[in-house]
Amino acid sequence: MAFWQMFYSVGSFVAYWVNYAAGKHRASLGEWDWKLVVIFQLLLPVIILLQLPFMPESPRWLVQRKGDTDGARKVLQCVRETDEEIDQELLTIREAIQYEKETLDQGRKAYLTLFKDASVRKRLLLVFVLNIGQQLSGQGTLNSYSSTIYKKIWTSTDTINLINALNATFGILFTLNATWTVDRFGRRFLLIVGALGMGTCMFITAMVGLETPNTPQGAKTQPVGIAIVFLMFLFIFFYKPSWGATVWIYTAEVFPMNVRAQAVGMSSQMQGVANTIFQQFFPIFYKNEGLKSFFFFMTCNFFLAVFVWFMIPETKKVPLEEMDTLFGGTSHVQGGALILDVKHADEAAERGERVTRAEQ
């Protein structure tokens, strides 16, 4: 999931550098300056479509939908080091899925389970807040309106395009931090430190912009502009591995298999809803208040840190099938183990009866 978020940054990297190059040669390109950007946007879906036939299904999907334990084992062999690890994980997957098949709602009723099961409902609400918080942090709005913000500081469009391109470049490196920190320090640590860091950056950025004079052209001096850009890059440094990557990791791992697709889809959609709302009011907010609007995001980030501290359980090193126990629900693994043991006992009894009858 951390690499997934990193390649989101790779997409931004490509988009912003193509935009910068097209802007530098706008006079010679004419209408092709924007057409090139659209062509590159069309190129990536084609690459993805070509890769799809070679993508393996997840082991849990193979066991749940097809009962294909051999296929699941082959997938696990790509990401686990020993046969013992594979056997243990495959067993817990089978146990959890067996419990969900025999005792929980499936298919269309999975949406009812999201609200009927208290443990799942709790997780859904917590993850909703995390995904809305990702937009409350200010990243989505700043990403969309970075050029508008930088126009208060720089007068050159090429300079603004270059800053956006460099920002996207560093975003790739910053996201990679999640790959080695998320299981070392934990999800809560990254989310809390990220929120506090982003809030502090927002506060200092607003103070630097408000307490420094403008040039006669209405912009800032170059040293002030560099300081603000540095703070925005520092904001990305805190955001990418925490509320960028870790929110997606947490969202994907906390739900049981029987409702995971529905819950993750609904949770991620909350980002779209929140982003749509914020982008409606931010241009007016920024036009009327300028850099004072950053105090809003500062406050949101500090509240998000408090929310994570008191409300979000740590999931570091917790297997996917044990998330139900962590959140106060019934262990699907233990329930499935009981069901499988009963079935195996029944099968053994039936075999014994058949042998007895044959002997008689």
N, C-alpha and C positions, 0 to 999 in steps of 0.2 A: 504493500500500500504506500510505503514511503517512496518507492521508485515510481509508482503510478503518479503521485503528486509531483515528483521531479520532472516527469515527462510532460506534465501540464506546464511546468516552467519552460521546458524545451520548446513547447508550442509558442509560448509568449516570446521566447528568445527569437525564434524564426520570424514571427509576425512583426516585432518591433524593429529588427534589423532590416527586413525587407522594406518596411515603412520608411526607415531612415534613409536607405539607399535611394528609394523612389523619390523622396522629398529632395534629396541633394541634386537629383537630375530631372527635376520636374519640367524645366524648360525644354530639354531635349526629348523627354518621353511624351509630353503632351498628355493625352487621356490614358496612356499606358501606365502612368504612375499609380493609378488606383486599380487598373486591370491586373497588374502584376500581383498586387496584394490578394485579389480574389482568386487568381490562378493558383497561388501557393496554398490558399485555403482549400481548394478543390483537390490538390495533390495528396494531402495527408489522408483523407478518407479512402482514396484509392489504395494507398499503401496498407491501411488497416484491413480493407476487404481482402487483399491478397494474402494477408497473414492469418486470417480467421480459420481457414481449413487446417492449419498446423497447430492451433491452440488446443491443449488438452483440457478436458472437462475437469472440474474439481472432484477429488475423491469422494466427498460427501454426496455430490449430485449423482455420481455413478452408482453408489451404494443405494441411495434413496430411490432413484427412478428406475434403475435397470438391475439392481441386485448384482452388479458386476464388481465383485471383490478383487478379482485378478486385475481388472483395469485400474481400480483404485490403488492397488499395491504398486503398479507401474508408475503412477503419478507420484506417489509418496516416495518412491525410490529416487526421484529427481531432487527431493528437498530434504531427505533424512539421511543420516550417516550410517545407521546400523539396522540390521533386520529386526533386532529386538525393539527398537523404537517404532519401526513400521508396524510390527505385529501388535504392539500395545495400542498405537493410535488407531489402527484399523478395527481393533476390538471395541474401543470406546465409541468409534463412529457407528459401528453396527448396533451397539447397545442403545445409544441415544436415539438412533433412527427407528429401531424396533419399538422403543417406548412411545415415540411420537406417532408411529403408524397405528398402534393399537389403543392408545388412550387419549390422543389429542385430535382436535379438528384439523382437517387437511383441505387442500384445494381452496375453493371459494370461502370456506369457513375460516381460513387462516386470518382474514381481516377481523372476524369476530373475536378470535383468540387474542389479538392485539389489545383488546379492551376488556375482555372477560378475565384473562389471567392477570392477577395483581402484579406479579413479578415482571411479566412482559410489559404491562402498562407503565410500570415505574420506569423501566429502561427506555421505553419509547418517549416518555416525557423528558427524561434527562437528556437523551440524545437530540431531541427537538431543540432544547435550549442550547446545546453545544453547537448545533448547525446554524441556528439563528445567531449565536454568539460569534461564529466565524465572520458573519457579515457585520455584526455590531462592532467588531474590532476596528473597522474602517478600511480594511484591505480592499474589499470589492469596490467600494466607492472611490477610494484613492486610485485604484487601478484604472477605473473608467474615466476619472476626471483629473488624472495627473497633469495632463497638458494644460487644463484650465487653471490648476493650482500653480504650476510653474510659470504661467504667463504673468503672475503677480511678481515674479522674481526675475525672469529672463525675458528679453524682448525678441530674441532670435528663435524662430521656429526650428531651425536645424539643431540648435543647442538643446532645445526641449526634446526633440526626437532622439538625439544622441543619449541624453540622460535616461530616457525611457528604455532604450536598447541596452544600456549598461546595467540598468536596474534588473531587467529580465535575465541578463547574463549572470549576475551575482545571485539571482534567485535560484538558479540551478545548483550552484555550490552550496547555498544556505540550506536547501531542501535535503541535500545529502547528509546533513548533520543528523537528521531523524533516523537514518539507517543504523547508526551506531549508538545513539543516545536513548531511543525509545524503550529498548529492552534493558538498557544499563541503568538508567535513572528512573524509568517509569513514566506512564502517561500523565499522571497528576503533576509530577515535577515539571514536565515540559509545558503543560497547559498553564500552570500557575506562573512559572518564570516568564513564559512567553507573553502572558497577559500583562504582568507587571512591567516587563520591558517595553511592550508596545505603548502602554499608558504613559510611561515616563517619556518616551520619544515624542508622543503627541504633545505632552505638556511643554517640553523644552522647545519643540518646533514652534508652537504658538507663541511662547515667550520671546524667542529670538526674533520672529517676524514682527511682533507687536512693539517690541522695545527698541528696534533699530530704525533709523530714518530711511526715507525713500529718496531715490535720485530724482532729478527734475522730470525725467520721463515717466515717473510713477513706479519704477521697478526698485529692486534692492541693489546694493553694491555687490561687486563680485565676491568678496570674502563672505558676506552674509548669505549670498546665494549658495555658495559652496557649503557653508555650514548647514543650511536647511536641507540641501540635497544629501549630505552625509547622514543627517538624522533620519531622512526617509529611507536611505539604504540600511541604516541600523534597525529601523522598524521592520524591514523585510527580513533582516537577520533573525529577529525574534519571532516573526510570524511564520516563516516557511516551515521550520521543523516542528512547530507547536500547533498553532491553530490552523495551519495549512495542512500538514501531513497527519498529525496525531488525531485530529478530529475525524478524518476518514478512517484511520486505523481503528479507533474506538467504535465508530459507527458500524464497521463491518464485522466486529468480533463479538459483540455483546448479546446478539439475538440467537435463539435456538433455530435449528435448521428448518423447522416446520413453518416459521414466519419470517425467516431472514430476508428473503427477496422482497416481501411486502414492506417490512419495517425499514430496511435500508433505502428502498425507493421513496417511501414517504419522508424519511428523515432528510435525505439529500434534497428532496423537493423543497423542504423548508428553507434551504439556502436560496433557491430561486425566488421564493415568495418574499423573503426578507430583502434580498438584493433589489427586487423590483420596487418595493416600498421605499427603501432608502434612496434609490437613484431618482425617485420622483421628487423628493423634497430636498436632497442635498444641493442641487444647483441653486435653488432659491435661498437656502440656508447660507451657502458660501457667498453668494452675491451680496446678501444683506449683512453678514457678520464677518466675512473674510476668514482669517486664521483663527478667530475666536471659536469657529465651529469645531476646531480640533479638540476643544475642551469637552465637547459632547462624547467623542470617541475615547478620550482619556478616561472619563468617568465610567463609560461602559466597560472598558478593559479592566479597570480596578474592581468593578462589581463582578466581572466574570472570574477573576482570580478568587474572590471570596466564595462565589458559587461552587467552583471546583473544589476548594478546600473543604467545604462542609458537605457537599452533596455527591461528589463523584467518587465511587470506589476505584481502587487501583486494580488493573487487570494485567499487570506485568507478569509474565510466565504462567498465566492461568490458561489451561487448555480450553478450546472452544466449547467442548462438551461439558465443562465444569462451570460455565458462566451462570447457569441457572442457580446453582448452589450459592455462588457469590452474591447474587442479587436476591436471595431469600426465597427462591422457588424450589420446586421439586427437582432432585437430581435425575436427569434423563438417563445418565449412564447407569446409576444404581437400579432405577426402575427397569431399564432395558435388560440389565444383567439378570434380574429376577425372572423376567419373562422368558429370556433365552434359556435359562437353567431349567425352568418348568417345562419348556418345549422339549429340551434335550432329554429330560427325565421321562416325559410322556413317550417320546420316540423310542427310548431305550426299553420302556415297559412294553410298548407295542411289538418291538422286535422280539422280546423275550416270550411274549404270548404266542407269536407266530412260530418260534422255534419249538415251544412246548407242544403246540398243536401238531406240528410236523413230526415230532418224535412220537407222539401218541398214534 
